[in-house]
């Protein structure tokens, strides 16, 4: 990890999506205290060239582009980006994610000395146009009630929702696929020493699923993948947790999880604002 020069580092793993990368850069390029790193794993040269030319034209010392020479998968790309962080806080933002606004940066400025993480609410839209809204109170309740091991997405949202102090940056486990982000969330949040806050200033992550996403590609193999990953997690320090999860815990925590998140399909709740602090 580099010297902390900026308040926030935006990490963008690019993969065959010019418009998505462009959209994220445009949201943050005007902030003098925000750095942006793009690690491009695209298989289409024309996409990579367009991204590179755009960054050259922006001509900002805070925006950095790297075309990967080795294609070792999505997780390898994410981990390479994590080594580039030069901000006090960081976010990993995929090309199918963006933000309703950037008000959360002001909250980060005001409270950076008192917090280790900020978790943003999210609007998730699938390929059929069905939307669900994961709100701050749901995320807070979920963390408090089902924060048990790397088995369930207890923040109910993608990596762009988690703004983390860089001191607690950890590499993803590249042996995992389905649980790779959840396991990463678990290790990071378990290590935090200061507060996690759920204030967004009206900012919301917007995540739009696409047919080329990792989830879409493996959806028919998920049961088999999960079974294999239990073995990997057992060998990665989660043996007792895996035993409890497989032999009863899964039923209990799934009941709690779905009780909390079924309400995320109620769209009118998106208009309400929730400000919670984790005591």
PETAKA-V826645 format. One record per run of one state. SS is the DSSP state (h for helix, s for strand, l for the rest). FROM is the first residue (numbers start at 1). LEN is the number of residues. Records with the same first field share a line. If there is no record, write none. Layout:
# PETAKA-V826645
SS = FROM-LEN  FROM-LEN
This chain:
# PETAKA-V826645
l = 1-5  15-3  29-5  41-4  59-4  68-6  83-4  93-4  100-4  112-3  120-2  126-5  135-1  147-12  169-11  192-3  198-7  209-5  266-1  272-5  278-2
s = 6-9  34-7  63-5  87-6  97-3  115-5  122-4  131-4  162-4  195-3  205-4  277-1
h = 18-11  45-14  74-9  104-8  136-11  159-3  166-3  180-12  214-52  267-5
